[in-house]
Amino acid sequence: MKQSLFTMEHARQLTEDTYELILSGDTSAITAPGQFVNISLPGKFLRRPISICNWDKDALMLLVKVVGGGTHDLVRCVPGEELDVLSGLGNGFDTAFGGEDPVLVGGGIGIAPMYGLARHLLAQGRTPTVVLGFRSRKDAFYLEEFAALGCRLMIATEDGSMGTKGFVTDSLSKLPDLSYVFTCGPLPMLKAVHGLPGLTGGQYSFEARMGCGFGACMGCTVPTRDGYKRVCKDGPILYQEEIVW
């Protein structure tokens, strides 16, 4: 974990309530896709945890969905504005798993860490299948960015306005051999993916309300087969075999 100042460089609106942000700063504490940052905002008591979408040595990219006052203020920061950021938080995905043709599953804003993970896997010479779920076509984002990477892309929308009608599990059922997944999204989606028949392994990125973001306050604990774990410190990545619902 590292605390430092990042500078807002760029904000791009992707959908009605989703934005891409580019922040420049020291990213040396970020070591794996799936980690997150915790951002302090003026007038807000608690920091806002945001998944890292992608990063290089000088900047990080975030995808942010506006869900309240904090994220509303964040996406409206102007270029040049400085933000106090805790970076390199949480564990990341372990890419030693998943085989030569890994399957990545993202729902809504949960697709953010899937992008960085896909880039990481491609750099290893592996070609992921990326399954993304949205409510409708108007809520979909980052499709061109994933396609530009060279990923195999599958889309599911609840209303059938794009791709498969239904949920990510409906798209996953079309894969001939699904045994392991990397996934991030809302809790009902994670639970549905976890329950797919034939799935023997996976890494699941959990979301939770956080106080500190680095394991001190115990405010984001979830039950596992090994007792309670902190999403911020012991997660956000949990493994198939340790998850209980």
Number of C-alpha atoms within 10 A of each C-alpha: 14 15 15 14 17 24 19 21 16 16 20 12 14 17 14 10 14 21 21 19 21 20 24 20 19 19 19 15 15 25 13 20 27 31 26 25 24 23 22 18 19 12 8 11 10 16 20 20 24 20 26 26 24 25 20 13 12 12 18 21 20 21 26 24 20 16 10 8 9 19 20 14 14 21 22 11 18 13 13 13 12 18 19 16 22 22 25 24 26 24 22 22 23 14 16 8 14 20 13 13 14 20 23 26 27 26 25 18 22 24 26 26 29 30 24 20 24 25 19 16 20 15 10 11 10 17 20 22 19 25 24 29 32 26 19 17 17 13 16 21 19 16 12 9 11 18 12 9 13 14 20 14 15 18 25 27 25 17 15 16 14 18 18 17 18 19 23 25 19 16 20 21 12 10 11 7 10 17 17 20 24 27 29 28 23 15 16 9 19 20 15 12 21 23 12 14 10 10 15 13 17 21 25 26 27 19 20 15 13 21 19 17 27 19 20 11 12 18 16 20 20 17 13 15 10 9 10 13 19 22 26 29 18 15 25 25 25 20 15 18 13 11 16 13 8
